[in-house]
Amino acid sequence: MPPPTTSEEASQNPLPAYEFEQLIPSLIRVLKAVNDKLPADEERIAQQKYAIAGATNELKSLISRAKSLVDSLPGGDMQLEDQDEVIKALRQVRDEKQKYLELFSQQLQNTHAK
């Protein structure tokens, strides 16, 4: 998936998939650079080291970006127990609203029946 074209599109998705889809190809580039056969001459050895460093830095940057996206998710700083408490409270609010909706619906039906 291509990156969003506007800041509005980017703000709508706090965890864009395209940011994470880049990780695997970057990791593959690092592995390929590391697994290339060591060249015989010094100049090519330096080039290979440079390629490894570049691929590694790119991967490191992508991982850092992905981590910051995950860390910025709402509620990501909460402990699991706290998250469970919030979910429980939200379910209670939902259940209360559903009871009021059912009560209102019954009252509405009784009013129309008269």
C-alpha positions in Angstrom: 0.0 0.0 0.0 1.4 3.4 -0.9 1.9 6.1 1.7 -1.0 8.5 2.2 -0.9 11.6 0.0 -2.3 14.0 2.5 -1.7 14.7 6.2 -5.4 14.1 6.8 -5.1 10.5 5.4 -2.1 9.9 7.6 -3.9 11.2 10.7 -6.9 8.9 10.0 -4.7 5.7 10.4 -2.5 5.9 13.5 -0.8 2.6 12.5 -0.3 2.6 8.7 0.5 -0.8 7.3 2.9 0.7 4.7 5.3 1.7 7.5 5.6 -2.0 8.6 5.5 -3.5 5.1 8.9 -1.9 4.5 10.6 -3.8 7.3 10.8 -7.2 5.6 12.3 -6.0 2.4 14.8 -3.9 4.4 15.7 -6.9 6.5 16.2 -9.0 3.3 18.6 -6.3 2.0 20.6 -6.5 5.2 20.8 -10.3 5.1 21.8 -10.3 1.4 24.5 -7.7 2.1 25.8 -9.8 5.0 25.7 -13.1 3.2 27.4 -11.9 0.0 30.7 -13.7 -0.4 33.6 -11.7 0.9 35.5 -10.2 -2.1 39.2 -10.8 -2.5 40.4 -7.2 -2.9 40.3 -4.4 -0.3 38.3 -2.0 -2.3 35.4 -4.4 -2.7 35.6 -5.3 1.0 35.2 -1.6 1.8 32.2 -1.4 -0.6 30.6 -4.4 1.0 31.1 -3.0 4.4 29.5 0.2 3.2 26.6 -1.7 1.8 26.1 -3.6 5.0 26.2 -0.4 7.0 23.7 1.4 4.7 21.3 -1.5 4.8 21.6 -1.8 8.5 21.1 1.9 9.1 18.0 1.8 6.9 16.5 -1.1 8.8 17.4 0.6 12.1 15.6 3.7 11.0 12.5 1.8 9.9 12.4 -0.1 13.2 12.7 3.1 15.1 9.8 4.7 13.1 7.6 1.6 13.6 8.4 1.6 17.3 7.5 5.3 17.6 4.2 4.7 15.8 3.3 1.8 18.1 4.3 3.9 21.2 2.1 6.7 20.1 -1.1 4.6 19.9 -3.7 5.7 22.3 -3.6 3.6 25.5 -0.3 2.0 24.5 1.2 3.3 27.6 -1.3 1.5 29.8 -0.6 -1.7 31.6 -2.6 -4.8 30.6 -4.6 -4.7 33.9 -5.5 -1.0 33.3 -6.6 -1.8 29.7 -8.8 -4.6 31.1 -10.4 -2.2 33.6 -11.1 0.4 30.8 -12.7 -2.4 28.7 -14.8 -3.5 31.6 -16.0 0.0 32.3 -16.8 0.6 28.6 -18.8 -2.6 28.5 -20.8 -1.5 31.5 -21.5 1.9 29.9 -22.6 0.0 26.7 -24.9 -2.3 28.7 -26.5 0.6 30.5 -27.1 2.5 27.3 -28.7 -0.7 25.8 -31.0 -1.0 28.8 -32.1 2.7 28.5 -32.6 2.1 24.7 -34.8 -0.9 25.4 -36.7 1.0 28.1 -37.2 4.0 25.7 -38.3 1.6 22.9 -40.9 0.0 25.2 -42.2 3.3 26.3 -42.5 4.5 22.7 -44.4 1.3 21.8 -46.7 1.8 24.8 -47.4 5.4 23.8 -48.2 4.4 20.2 -50.4 1.5 21.5 -52.7 3.9 23.4 
